[in-house]
Amino acid sequence: MHRKLLIAVATVLAIYGSQVSLWSQNTSSAFEKKGYRLSKWGNAKDWELVTVSGPSKMIFLSGVGGEDENSAGPDILHQDSALEQCRYAEDKIKRLLAQEGAKMSDVVKVVLYLTDVRYQADVAKCENEAFGGARPAVHTTAVISQLAHPGMMLEIDVTASVSGPAQRETSQFEKNGYHYSKWGNIAEVMSVSGPGKMIFISGMGAEDETSTGEVPTILHLGNSREQCRYAMSKITKLLAREGATISDIVKTTSYTTDQRQGAGGCETEPDPKAPRPAHTGLNVAQLAYPGMLVQLDVTAIVPANRVATQR
C-alpha cells in the first residue's frame, strides 16, 4: 500500500492463552502491521487476520468482466472474444477509477480469473493496451471452471491506491461506495480515505476452529448455506477483535464449489442494513479441505482512532 514500506521488526507472541497468536511490524512512524489467528488447527504462523494501519486512500473494485452496464440481467457482451471482453472490462475499470480521481497507473494489484488458459495471450495484449505496456507488479492469474454469469470468459479484480489529502486529522474518515451499472445491487467501487486500519482476513469457511492438528473438521457437510453462515460468524468475531463490524467490510471475494446451491446472500445476514461492499463471486472446482463448499475472503477498513473493544 505504501511504496516506502520498510520491514523493521517482527514479534511473535501469544495472547488469550495459547489460542491466539499475534505478530506485529512497526514499519514506520505512521504505519503498523499486525497479524494473528484464533483457530487451534493449522500452522501457528499462518495468520487468519492481518491489519495495516496508516494514512491512505484505497479503492476496491468488484470483479469486472463483460457485463453490459446498461442491461438489467446483466447481459454479457462479446461472448465470442476474450480480447473484446477484456477491452470492455478495462474500459469500465478506467471509468470507475476516474470516479475516484484515480488512473490505471494507481492500480497496485490485479487478480485475473479466466475460464480457459488459452485466453492468456489475448488478455495480455488487452492489459498492455490498458496499462500502457506497464502492468502492475502485483498480478495473479487463475483459471477456474465458471464465473458469476454464463458467457463470462474472464473477470478482473482490481485494487488501487492514491495519495490521500495532506495533514488529514485522525478523527476524519470517509468511506464511499456506489453502483455504476443498472443491474445488481453490489457496490462496484468502494473507496476509503483518511488514516485507517486495514483488516485482511484469510479465506473463511466452515472449519471448526476448535479442531486440532493440521487439517480441521468441516462443519455442516453438504449444506452450503449453513457453511456460509458459520464462516460469517467467525468473520464477525475476528472483526470485533479489531473494533470492526461487517459494515466496515470494503471487499469480499466468495468462492463456492456450486453456484446453484444458493449460499449467496448469507454475507449480509448478520446485519441486513449494512452496505454491501465490492464483491467478486467465483465458482471453483475445489476448496482447501474436503467437504468445504464455501469460502469467504474479506477486507475491511476502520478509522485509525477506533479502539478494539477486545484484545
Secondary structure, 3 states (H helix, E strand, C coil): CCCCCCCCCEEEEEECCCCEEEEEEEEECCEEEEEEECCCCCCCCCCCEEEEEEEEEEEEECCECCECCCCCCCCECCCCCHHHHHHHHHHHHHHHHHCCCCCHHHEEEEEEEECCHHHHHHHHHHHHHHCCCCCCCEEEEEECCECCCCCCCEEEEEEEEECCCCCCCCCCCEEEEECCCCCCCCCCEEEEEEEEEEEEEEEECCECCCCCCCCCCECCCCCHHHHHHHHHHHHHHHHHHCCCCHHHEEEEEEEECCHHHCCCCHHHCCCCCCCCCEEEEEECCCCCCCCCCEEEEEEEEEECCCCCCCC
